[in-house]
């Protein structure tokens, strides 16, 4: 889960596993695999960083092949 801030300043938590894409229009818009959309004050770069940190916390990125390390043992 990642913590984000809505345009009105209220905070919310989003399950990063369901994020399909993050775009800037210029507001950051997050589209989930369910089709739901969320607009946030967080920049696209901040959201990407939070997603990566979440993936590391739950060890999604612990597999060397997923990280792009082809010759890892």
Order of alpha helices (4+ residues) and beta strands (2+ residues): beta-beta-beta-beta-beta-alpha
